[in-house]
Amino acid sequence: MRKALYLCGTILCLSLTAATQDAPAAFDASSPASEPAAPATFQPSERASYQLEFGFQYQHFKILGETFHDVGFNTGITRYLNNWFALEGTVAVGFGSGVTPFNLKAKSAFIGGGPHFAMQNGTRFEPWGHVLVGLEHFRFSETNNIINLNSNSSIGFMLGGGVDIKLSPRAHWRVQGDAIGAHFGSNTSRFNYSIGSGVVLNF
């Protein structure tokens, strides 16, 4: 009986020793920390349904015989129908003045909508483009005996695009540029453009 107890005790001690030696190796093998870290990537995924944009802009116009520049802001909402195609509505308002010879004070406003296209590419940078059609309005607050432009409205368009820089899944920083066009009777605008930047919120 004593020999049997001694034998069982010896086997138990050897088993505990082996288990103690094998435990760290098993822990290391099963621990996530022992696995190499996966590289940080931005895989394409189901995007948020809506984007809300707030930004500032600089615009250059040569229209109705007057060249002027303005600065202002733009805001818009975009509704995605899938990962790459959306419908966008935008309002852009600017305030500025003309160049010589008349130096008229000028205000501009555009409200329009149209298709919006985006490309997810697995990086922080998402290129996009849009084609917007709507109403272009100009109001000149100063007139004289030589020139009298007052208030003018016309069908207009914005054609351009930009890049969204992903700061987080819910917030992007946007940089964009657009060509702007309008037609006032027999007076067709020359090359006009807008550049801007702002924040995009996804929800």
C-alpha positions in Angstrom: 0.0 0.0 0.0 2.8 2.4 0.9 4.6 1.6 -2.3 1.5 2.3 -4.3 1.0 5.7 -2.6 4.6 6.5 -3.2 4.3 5.6 -6.9 1.1 7.7 -7.3 2.8 10.7 -5.6 5.8 10.4 -7.9 3.6 10.3 -11.0 1.6 13.3 -9.8 4.7 15.4 -9.2 6.1 14.5 -12.6 2.8 15.4 -14.3 2.6 18.8 -12.5 6.2 19.5 -13.6 5.5 18.7 -17.2 2.3 20.7 -17.2 4.2 23.7 -15.7 6.8 23.6 -18.5 4.2 23.2 -21.3 1.8 25.9 -20.1 3.9 29.0 -21.2 4.5 27.5 -24.6 0.8 26.8 -25.0 -0.1 30.3 -23.8 2.3 31.8 -26.3 1.0 29.7 -29.1 -2.6 30.6 -28.4 -2.1 34.3 -27.4 -3.1 36.9 -30.0 -0.1 39.0 -29.0 2.2 36.3 -30.5 0.6 36.7 -33.9 2.1 39.4 -36.3 0.0 42.5 -36.4 -2.1 42.9 -39.6 -1.2 45.9 -41.6 -3.5 48.9 -41.3 -5.7 49.1 -44.4 -8.9 50.8 -45.3 -10.9 48.1 -47.0 -14.0 49.1 -49.0 -17.2 48.6 -47.0 -20.8 49.6 -47.0 -20.7 53.3 -46.7 -23.0 55.6 -44.7 -26.2 56.5 -46.5 -25.8 60.3 -46.2 -23.1 62.9 -46.3 -23.5 66.4 -45.0 -20.9 69.0 -46.2 -19.9 72.4 -44.8 -17.1 74.4 -46.5 -15.6 77.6 -47.7 -14.9 78.6 -51.3 -13.2 81.1 -53.6 -14.9 81.9 -57.0 -13.8 83.7 -60.1 -16.4 85.0 -62.6 -16.3 86.8 -65.9 -19.9 87.4 -66.8 -22.2 90.2 -68.1 -19.1 92.1 -69.1 -17.7 92.3 -65.5 -14.9 90.3 -63.9 -15.1 89.7 -60.2 -14.0 87.4 -57.4 -15.8 86.4 -54.3 -15.4 84.3 -51.2 -18.2 82.5 -49.4 -19.5 79.2 -48.2 -21.2 76.1 -49.5 -23.3 73.4 -47.9 -24.8 70.3 -49.4 -26.3 66.9 -48.7 -25.5 63.7 -50.6 -27.7 60.5 -50.6 -25.8 57.3 -51.6 -27.8 54.7 -53.4 -24.9 52.3 -53.4 -21.2 52.4 -52.6 -20.3 54.6 -55.6 -23.4 56.4 -56.9 -25.4 59.2 -55.1 -27.6 62.1 -55.6 -26.3 65.5 -54.4 -28.0 68.8 -53.6 -25.8 71.9 -53.0 -26.2 75.6 -52.1 -23.2 77.9 -52.6 -23.2 81.6 -51.7 -20.4 84.2 -52.3 -19.6 87.8 -51.6 -17.1 89.9 -53.5 -16.3 92.8 -55.8 -15.4 93.4 -59.4 -12.1 94.5 -60.8 -11.5 97.7 -62.7 -12.9 99.8 -64.3 -16.2 99.7 -62.3 -15.3 97.8 -59.0 -18.9 96.7 -58.5 -19.9 94.9 -55.3 -21.3 91.5 -56.2 -23.1 88.6 -54.6 -23.6 85.2 -56.1 -25.7 82.2 -55.3 -26.1 78.8 -56.8 -28.6 76.1 -55.8 -28.7 72.9 -57.7 -28.5 69.1 -57.7 -27.4 66.1 -59.7 -25.4 62.9 -59.8 -22.4 62.3 -57.5 -19.8 59.6 -58.1 -17.2 58.3 -55.6 -14.5 55.6 -55.7 -13.5 53.6 -52.7 -9.9 52.4 -53.1 -8.8 51.0 -49.8 -6.8 54.2 -48.8 -7.5 57.3 -46.8 -8.1 59.2 -50.1 -11.4 58.9 -51.9 -11.7 60.6 -55.3 -15.2 61.8 -56.4 -16.9 63.9 -59.1 -20.3 65.5 -59.6 -22.4 67.2 -62.2 -24.9 69.8 -60.8 -27.6 71.8 -62.6 -29.6 74.5 -61.1 -30.2 78.2 -60.7 -27.3 80.8 -60.8 -28.1 84.2 -59.3 -26.0 87.4 -59.4 -26.8 90.7 -57.6 -24.7 93.8 -58.1 -25.3 96.3 -55.3 -23.7 99.3 -56.9 -24.7 100.8 -60.2 -23.9 104.0 -62.1 -24.8 105.8 -65.3 -22.4 103.7 -67.3 -23.3 100.2 -66.1 -26.5 98.9 -64.5 -26.5 95.2 -63.9 -28.8 94.9 -60.8 -30.1 91.4 -60.2 -29.8 88.6 -62.7 -30.7 84.9 -62.6 -30.1 82.1 -65.1 -29.9 78.3 -65.4 -26.4 77.3 -64.3 -24.2 74.3 -63.8 -21.2 73.1 -61.7 -19.0 70.4 -63.1 -16.0 69.1 -61.1 -14.8 67.0 -58.3 -12.2 66.5 -55.6 -10.8 64.2 -52.9 -12.2 63.3 -49.5 -9.4 62.6 -46.9 -10.7 60.2 -44.3 -10.1 61.5 -40.7 -12.4 58.9 -39.2 -15.3 56.7 -40.4 -17.7 59.5 -39.7 -15.6 62.6 -40.6 -13.7 63.4 -43.8 -11.9 66.5 -45.0 -12.8 67.6 -48.5 -10.9 69.5 -51.2 -12.7 70.3 -54.4 -12.7 72.3 -57.6 -15.5 73.1 -60.1 -16.1 74.8 -63.4 -19.1 77.1 -63.3 -21.3 78.1 -66.2 -24.4 80.2 -66.8 -26.3 81.8 -69.7 -28.0 85.2 -69.5 -29.9 85.7 -72.8 -27.3 86.4 -75.5 -24.6 86.7 -72.9 -22.8 83.4 -72.2 -20.4 83.3 -69.3 -16.7 82.7 -70.0 -14.6 80.3 -68.0 -15.5 80.6 -64.3 -14.2 78.4 -61.5 -14.5 77.7 -57.9 -12.1 76.0 -55.4 -13.0 75.1 -51.8 -12.4 73.0 -48.8 -14.5 71.8 -45.8 -15.7 69.1 -43.6 -17.9 66.1 -44.6 -20.0 64.2 -42.0 -21.2 60.7 -42.7 -24.4 59.3 -41.1 
